[in-house]
Every structure is written in C-alpha cells, then in structure tokens.
Amino acid sequence: MIEFKSPRIMIILPNLCGGGAERLHVNLANDWVIRGFDVEFALLRKEGELIQLLDPTISVIGLNVDRIRNAVIPLAVHLRKSQPKVVLAAMWPLTSAMVLAWVLSGRKGKLFLSDHEHLTSSYIGRGRAKPSYLKNLIRFSYPLASGVVAVSRGVKEDLCGLGNLPEHKVRVIYNPAAIGIPSKREAPSANVQLWGAGVGFRILTVGRLAPQKDHATLIKAFALLPEDINAKLVILGEGPLRAELEALVTQLKLDGHVLLPGFMVDPYPWFLSADLFVLSSLWEGFGNVIVEAFECGLPVVSTNCPSGPAEIMADGHFGKLVPVNDPAALAAAIAESLNISHDGAALKRRAQDFSVRKISDEYLAYMFRECPICKSRTETARIAFPYNTKFNKVLFTHLKCNCCATVFIDPIPDSNTFAIMYSKTNYHDSFYHIEDCSEYEPSANLLRQYLPAGATVLDYGCGVGGFLQALSEAGFFPFGVEFDKDAADLASKRAGCDAISVDDFMSLPAKRLFDAIHLGDVLEHLPDPAKTLKELLVYLKPGGFLYVEGPLETNPSPVYWTSRLFGALKWIVRPAFVASDPPTHLFRTGARQQLAFFSMVEPGLELKHWHIYETGWPYAEGGVIKRAIAAIALRVGGMKLFGMTFGNRFRGVFTNPGLSPSIGETMLTSVL
C-alpha cells in the first residue's frame, strides 16, 4: 500500500471577521482537517469572531500589518518558513499581492487565487479602484498563479473580461454554504423569544450593513406591503450604515416592525424560525445566505444582481428574482411569496448542491489532482510530456504520478467536453469500422475457455457492437452498454441484442447479474476508473469472470520509446506547439500499474489469465520509418527482458469467488 502524507494547506485572508468569504474558508478548513490535512491560516491581522469556529488543531498566524502592500515581504518570509504544498489566497487585491509574495518566496508550493466578488461592480462601479489599475494588476499577476477559483459563473466572466484571462485558467467552484445543520423548525416558544409575540409573518435578511446589500431598498419595500400582512423584518448584520438605516426605519414609522439586532455568529435559529428570506443586494459574488436559507427549507426572494443568486436559484426555479433597486417589485414578490405554499424539501435538496463535503471535494480535486490509478494526490505538478493538448477551448497538461508513475491529464474534462469527445460522430465513426468484427474473435474465443455456451456477458463500453456480434457468434448472450446513446442504438441493431446508454443502465429498476463482464478499451476513458469498476462488480455473479483488455501506453515498447523521442524533438523544434487532438485517454499506464490497480480496487479478484502483446499501433499505419519501427515492436512483443515484458496491450481475466464486504455491502445500495 502506498503511503501518502497529507500536505499543508495555507489559507491567506485579511482577517476572520464575519463575512461570507471568511466563513466559507472556515468551513473548508474544518473539513480538510477532518480528512487529515494540515491547515494553517495566515491573516494580515489575527482578529475576527470566526476564529472561535476553527478546529483547535488549525494554526492561525497574524502578520500584524494594516495595509496589503506591507504584507508582501512578511508573507514571502512566512511561506519560506512554513513550506506549504498549497497556498489559497482570497479577495482581490490581496490575491495579486500574494502572487508577488509567492514569487519572492521562490514559488513555495502551488498558489491558487480565489475571488468572491463581482469586481466590476464592487470596485469600478463604486469608484474604489481605477479601471486601468484593476485590469492591469489582474492581467499581470493572475496568469502566474497555479490556478484561479471563481465562486460563480458571473464572477468568472467578469474576471476573465477584466484580466483578459483564458477561460481554462479560471475554475468555477461554488461556495460551501450548506454546512449540514439540523433543519428542524424552531418551537413556537423559541419563535416568540426571537421575534416577539403577535407576529404574523417573519421576514429575515442577513448581511453586512453596507451599500452592497442595499438594505434601504428592502426597508422601503417592507413599508409598501399591504396593511393586512402582519409582518416583522429582522436584519442581521453590522456595518457602517447602521445609523442611516435606523434613521430610515424611524422616518418610515417602522419602529418595532424592523429590527437590527446586529451580527450573529450563529444565525440559524433565525433561519429556522423565519417564514421568508429576502436578499436585496446590488451585487454579490455568490450569495451564501440564499443557500443557508434553502438548507433550512426557507423560501427566498432575491434581486437578480450580478452575480450568483440566479445561478443558485436556477433562474427563478427555486424562488423569485426581481430587479435591483426596485422597492415596488421587491414588495410585490414578498407579498406573493408570503401567500403561496413552498416545497421546503426541494429547497433543502437544492442546498446540498453546495454542501461543504461536495465543494471541499472540488477544491481538493483542483488543488491536488488525484491519480486515477493509485488514488494518491500529486504534491507537485510533475510534467510528464513537454507539450500540451487544447480541445474544446481547454488546455490539458500531462502529469506523472509521483507514487505509481501513471501519466494522466489535468484537468479532468467537464461533462460538455466528454459529450463532444465520445459522441458517435466524433469518436466511434472515427476509430471503429462496423464492416468487420473478426478482430474481436480472439477476445470472444478467450471467454469460451472459461464460460459455457449460453452464458450472459455484459459488454460495458460496447462501442458500435463489434464485440457484441462476436459474442453472439460464439454462443453467448451479450448485453451492451455505451456512453453515447446513438452508438448504443447502432450496436443493438448490428448485434441483434440489447444495448443501452450508461445513464439508462444505471437507472434500471432491477439489478441483473451476469456470468461475465467485459471492459474493452474502457478504463482509460474514465475519470474515476476505480469507482466505475466497483459499481460494475455488483452486477457480476459470484464465481463469474471479469475480462479486461486495453492499452499499455507506457509499457516497454519500441513504438512507445520512439514516440517519446519524436515528441521531445518536436518540442525542441517547436517549443510552443500545442496539440489539438481530444484527450480521450485520460491516463496511460504500464503492466505494473494495471495489475496493482485491480488488486487495489478488489483484493478478492483472482487472476486467471494475463497476456501482454504488441499491435504496433499507431506506427503500423504510418510511413516507411514508422512501419519499420512497428515491425520491430511486433517482433519483440511478448518477450521478457530484465523483468520487463514488451508490448502495448494486455488481456486479463479475473474470477470473482465472492464479492468482498467492501463491495457487497457498500456498492449495492449506490447502484440500486
């Protein structure tokens, strides 16, 4: 078993006062500590009421500086001393200053920047920064960082526009605002204690008393509500506009109906006792409080400000959106929401899209790319190949795992890129020919050594049906599953058997057991092959057979060695070269990694057959020199030398005496 020591994560913030960005980093830090990471906060000033919410094992360092520009040297010094593997800095302009400190420190660890505001609205729109200063600082500092996080699509679009940043440089990761609190409503006695007696409707908002939150519009909207609505408005938060807002409340004769209790470290008793949550902001980065309300099953009315609320509320599907700075529209939406029923369970489910564990996973996957084979996290970005691939406007880099030497691409393609890569038109029509299935006969004949005629075989990743047809001709009863539905339909027609899409297969109402499961050139296309293999083993009968075949792209082979040499020469001649081929193979392995992978996924699997051979691909179809190299590779394929077996493909057959408890107990419910 490979041992991996969790690296240190350093979080850089001005302080830990009660803001949304500060709170989310507290939530993330506490989750990372639970997972075994070493987490440290480096604050410009060690102050803020949220410090008390940190896990006691988290260290908090104060730099004792009041201005961001004075923090650059202390941050650089502390980076060299602390030696973190990852640095996460949030909130411009601290982010840009952190880039300079990171460079001065000798680029200790990987640096990720995180922006939580719509900068155009927050800085340029409010006159807090000159446009040229903001744009140039982002343009020249952000590209140096290892990665950039935006907390909403709107923040990403704004950031890319301001700094002329390529889209692939910025990753959207929503805020972890759903912290897993019990969502049981407060008892009536608690409601009276918080809100007072004789209140018909309880309306809540939470946010700093600052221009951004535009509480004045909310108070004016509250004053416009019909008289028969017996409501009380509570504004939780503190800030520079308290006196101005209190004066407005008095001016509109709302004393006793609008309360400003101040900042609350724990606002959830208010969420759990309110009838409606209202957000009146002029702009947001994300809108944590909307998720917090949803987690409590509390309906929401929000301004459709840039940016975040519309994304959380699915453009109004999960609540009402109104224009900014419009008291009449806000009042109408409040009145309507108070007089209709709401699906609290649906709101709670929506909140789980922004749970701490889910968002924490996304951060860790971005900051520490996980090896798909041995599951260790890369401590450093160890580049495997000097050239990159750009596809669907995303730049992909090839990394090499420090533990098992598997080569894998970073980042993992998103769902849209997957759909484009593996569509029937772009993938199957390009790589598979439906006229001839003779190339699949050796694979089908191998199964005949272990299975009788009439056995059921699941071909997961059946393509356009070539192997399904070979299985039918060999006397088996095949069942096909393919990522692309069009390809699955074609496979079904070609082989005369059932073939469905992956989504349809995973949603079948009843689990069907098979005598054998075949994975042919499948695993290397999966972002998490271990998870998929575990899920599929649930469909294998005890005593059944798992048959896997695929490429060994880093195994000893004259073709592999020559391709690496040609690649290095190409990079020397054209160092700026970027390939445009789709990154269909998400990782590349040798025989050692493949065998270790199957043992790690399910130790109970018994190896019955293992064969390494050579095809000469892709040089067998190239020019004279490449064909000659392919001929040499074919000649030495399968030969052993110094403990190495030459070849670029494998076939492996495993038997399954009985599912281990790790699969039989944990995976059955997830699949069903």
Order of alpha helices (4+ residues) and beta strands (2+ residues): beta-alpha-beta-beta-alpha-beta-alpha-beta-alpha-beta-alpha-beta-alpha-beta-alpha-beta-alpha-beta-alpha-beta-alpha-beta-alpha-beta-alpha-alpha-alpha-beta-beta-beta-alpha-alpha-beta-alpha-beta-alpha-beta-alpha-beta-alpha-beta-alpha-beta-beta-alpha-beta-alpha-beta-beta-beta-alpha-alpha
